[in-house]
């Protein structure tokens, strides 16, 4: 009977954690190019039904949204990463999506997509090891987290929490 109770608790515990616990992204993050290993680069906060990302260096704060499958597909395609490796990824994105040369030359203004359907200027992503192992740029990372923006590219990130 005790085994059955423990099994039942194990099955329902994740739903309680998701419903009442902190969102997976809430916390502090760093990367390997900081002066000290625990220097905080970004703070992610819950802000109602979305997130707020604060860049510690300049205090700039941006509203962020969780990427839906379509947004992850768009980013993975741009990076030319193997199909299917984004299935278990979980990403936040913020800022305006960088324009392409086609966007610059077009006479037609770009139509904004719904939040989550496309990625913005910056991304913070969690990619489990089995998927990372199939992505050349991430395969050697020891952390499940990466950050991307068009200036810095892809960098490994550590969740400090």
N, C-alpha and C positions, 0 to 999 in steps of 0.2 A: 504494500500500500504506500509506503514511504517513497519507493522508487517512482510510482505513478505520480505522486504529488510533485516530486522534483522534476519529472519530465514535463508535467503540465506547466509548472512555474517557468521552466526553461523556454517553453514555447510562447508563453504570453509576456515574458519579461521584455523582449525587444519592443513589442508594441507599446508598453508603458513608457519605455525609455524614449521612443520616438514621439509619443504624444505629449509627455510632460517634461522630458529632459531637454537639455540644450541642443540646438541644431548642430549638426556635424561641423559646420564651418566656424562657429563662434570660438574665438580664441586669438592667440597671438602667433605670428609667423616670422621666421628668419630665413636667411640663406647663407651659403658658404662664403660670400664675398664681404661679410661684415667684419668689423674689427674684432669683435668678441663673438663666440659661438651663440650666445644667448641674446645678442642685440635684436631688439624687436624692430621689424621693418613694417609690418602691417598689423592692424588690429581689426578683427571682424566682429561686428556686433549685430544682434538681432534688432530689426527695426520694423515691428509689425509683421507684415506678411512678406517682407524682403530683408535684405541685409544692408549694412553700411560698412564700407571699408575705409579705414583711416590710414594714410601713409604717414608714418611717424616722423620721417625726416622733415617734411614741410607742413604737416598737419592737414593736408588736403583730404577731404572726406567725399566719398562717392556712394550713391545708392547702387546696390548690386542685385542681380537676380540669378537664380539657379537656371542653368542651361537645360533645356529640354533636349530630347534626342535629336531633333532637327538642328539645333544650334551646335551640339557636339559633332554631328555629322559634317556640318559646314566647316568647323575648325579643323577636324581631323583630315578632311579632304584638302584643305589649304596647306596643311603640313605634309601631305602625302604620306600619312601614317596608315598602316594596314587596316583594312576594313574589319569591323567587329571588335577592335581593341578598345573602343570607347563604350562598349555595352555596360561595363561595370564602373565607368568613370562617373564622377560627380563633380561638377564645376560651377563656380560663381563667375559672373562676368560683369564688367562695369565700363562705362565710357562709350563714346561713339566708335563704331567699327571703322577701322582704317579703310580709306577708299582705295580702290584699285585704279590702274591706269584707265581702264574702261570707264569707271565712274567719273574720272577727271575730264575725259574727252566727250562724255555724253552731254547732250543738250537737255535731257530729261532728268529732273531731280530724282534722287534715290528715294524710294518709298520705304519708310521705316517698317521694320517687322515688329510683331508682337514680342514683348519681353520673353526671353527664354528660347525664342525660335532662331535667334542668331546671336553671335558673340560680339562683344564690344572691343574696346581698345585693350583691355586687360582681362586676364583669366587667372583664377586660382583653382587648380584641379587636384582631385584625389584619384589616383589610378592604382588599383591593387597590383601587386607584384606579378601575377600570371599575365596580366595584360601588358604591363611595363616591359616584361621580358621579350615581348614580340615587337616592341617599338625601339628601333636602333638608338634614337636620341635619349630614351629613358631607361634603357636596359641596364645600365651600370649604376643607376641611382640607388641609394640605400633607403631613401625616403619615398613614401607613396605620394608625395605632394610635388607639384611644380607650379611655377608662375610663368606667364607669358605676356609680353607686350612687344609691339613692333620695334622698339628701341633696343631692349635688352635681349629679346628672343626668349628662348626657353631656359629657365634656370631651376635647379632643384631647390626645394623649399622644405624647411622643417617646421612642423607644428609644435610650438612651445607650450601652448595652452596655459 
